[in-house]
Amino acid sequence: NDKCAAGTGRFLELMAGTLGLEIDKLCEMAGHGSGITISSMCTVFAESEIIGLISSGRKREDIAFGIIDSITSKVKSLCQKHGDGSIYFLTGGLSDNRYIMETLSKKLKRPVKSHKYGRYAGAIGAALAAEKLNS
């Protein structure tokens, strides 16, 4: 999804790539950073903002923190808008990333759960839907 990746793992992947990092390394660095806010969730504008921060000499750890803070704030907003606030369950490619899980949990002030196969939830759902169509 390159049309609008705001609030998705793809956004995180693209921002990590801008710093020349893999997502796990970006999250590791973010744990040692602070103080930066990425104001745009638009991938194109956020990438420009990050390039500007790099050019101005900001530490990569702080930029990584800003990226993670940005995406988890977006997810928090969606959860508050559409969830009942009792429990949250993360699926998809970031569901096995401890830093993302902990950051979301702190922002939501609730536990965020997942499953060891949480990353495959979309594929499992698609397979079950296909099976239902064929029966």
C-alpha positions, -999 to +999 in steps of 0.1 A: +000+000+000+020+029-012-010+052-019-015+059+019+006+040+043-003+062+073-005+042+106+007+009+090+037-013+091+045-002+056+048+034+069+073+021+095+092+001+069+095+031+046+107+054+075+132+028+087+145+026+051+149+064+050+173+059+080+189+029+063+176+005+090+155-026+094+124-022+115+138-042+145+169-020+146+148+012+143+127+000+173+159-008+192+173+027+185+140+043+194+143+029+229+173+051+234+159+083+219+135+110+229+121+145+221+112+144+184+078+145+170+072+136+134+043+159+126+031+143+093+016+109+089+017+112+051+046+090+040+059+114+015+059+144+039+072+123+068+101+111+047+109+147+038+107+157+075+130+129+084+155+138+057+154+174+071+161+161+107+190+141+094+204+171+076+201+193+107+222+168+126+195+153+149+205+120+165+192+089+147+179+075+180+158+106+185+144+104+149+137+067+154+118+076+186+098+102+167+088+076+140+076+051+166+058+077+186+041+089+154+028+055+143+017+044+178-001+077+184-020+071+151-029+036+162-039+049+197-062+074+180-079+047+159-083+024+190-099+052+210-123+060+181-133+025+173-126+003+204-143-001+237-111+003+256-112-030+275-085-050+257-064-046+226-051-073+203-024-065+178-021-086+146+001-082+115+038-078+109+044-057+140+026-080+164+058-097+174+078-065+180+081-061+217+089-023+216+058-016+195+037-037+219+051-019+250+048+016+235+012+010+224+003-005+259+017+027+276-001+050+252-034+031+256-029+025+294-042-010+287-025-043+280-019-050+243-020-087+235-010-108+205-004-144+196+027-161+183+009-164+149-005-129+151+016-118+121-003-143+100-038-133+110-046-116+077-034-147+057-053-171+080-085-150+076-081-150+038-076-187+037-107-193+059-127-170+037-115-188+005-124-222+021-159-209+029-163-197-007-153-231-020-177-251+002 
